[in-house]
Amino acid sequence: MIPPQELMEAIFKQGQILIQKNEEYPKLIEKMADAKMEYNMGFATKQTQLRLDGVAVTIIDKQCRGTSPVAKLERDYIIAEGVVEACRESMRDARAIMDSYRSLLTWMREELVRS
């Protein structure tokens, strides 16, 4: 059985991780928004260029996405989106671990009272 002091230290550690992730989250959201904006602007620029070049309207979207600069911008956006989701998951995990430790501490306290 884990000593109560170690459980409380583990709860504190998870709390610190949660604080760090909460501070990191807005910055990641901003990076994701910037990446999306860059992608949309790059896509629109390429789309306009292809229209001016006389490319058939039905294939412009595919040709835009298939060009290296636009594809890279889309990749950057997808990565930024994944990093934001990973941060959210880390925050959920930290909360779940803290809740588990608290439950274990409560159970240990109840067992101590009963004995």
N, C-alpha and C positions, 0 to 999 in steps of 0.2 A: 504494500500500500504506500502511496506517495504521501509524504508528510504535508500537513496543511500549509506550512510556510512555503514549500516549493510550489504548491498549487497557486498560492497568492502571488508569488513571484512570476509564475507563468501567465497569470491573468494580467498582471502589470505589463509584462513584455508584449502580450497580444494587444493591450491597450495602446502601447507605444507604436506598434506597427499600424494599428488602425488610425491613430493620429497622423502618422506619416503619410498613409495612403489618402486620407481626407485632405491633406495639404497638397498632395501631388495631383489629385483628381482634376481640379479646375485647370491646371496647367495642361494636362493631357487633353482635356476637352477643347481648350483653345488651339492646341496643335492640330487636333482632328478637324476643327472648323477651318483653320487656315489651309490644311491639306485639301479639304473639300472645295473651298473657294478657288484654290489654285487649279484643281482639276476642272471645275466648271468653267473657269475662265479659259483655260487651255483648250478645252473641248469646244467651246463656243468660237474661239479664234480659228481653230482648225476647220470647224464646220463652215464658217463664213468664207474662209479661204477656198475650200472645196467647191462651195456654191459659185463663187466668182470664177473658178476654173472650169465651170460647166459640168461638174460631176452630177450624175443622176441623183435626184433627191432620195430615191429609195435605198441607195447604198451608202449615203454620206455617213450615217451613224456608225456603220461597221468600219468604214475607212478611217473615221476619226479615232475610234478605239484601237485600231490596228497600227496606228503610227507610233513610233517610239516615244516622242515626248509626251503624248497624251496617255499612252499606256503606263509610262513611268509615274505620271501624276496620279493616275487611278490606283496604281500599286501603293504609292505613298499614302493615299487616303485609306485604303484597305488596311494597311499596316497600322496606321494611327487609330483606326476604329478598333482593331484587335487589341492594341495596347490599352485603350480605354476600358474595353470589356474585361481584360485581364486584371486591371486595377479594381474594377467593381467586384470581381470574383474574389480577389484577395481581401477586400473589405468584408465581404460576406463570410469568408472562411475565418477571418480573425474574430468576427462576432460569434460565429458558431463555436469556435474553440473556447472563447471566453465563457459562453453559456454552459458548455459542457463542464468546464472546470468549476463554475459556480454551482452547478447541480451536484457535482461530486463533493464539493465542500459542504453543501447543505446536507447531503446524505451522511457524510462523516460526522457532522455536528449532531444529527438525529441519532446516529448510532452511539455516539459518546453519551448523549443524554439518557438513552435507554440502558446503558451499562452501569 
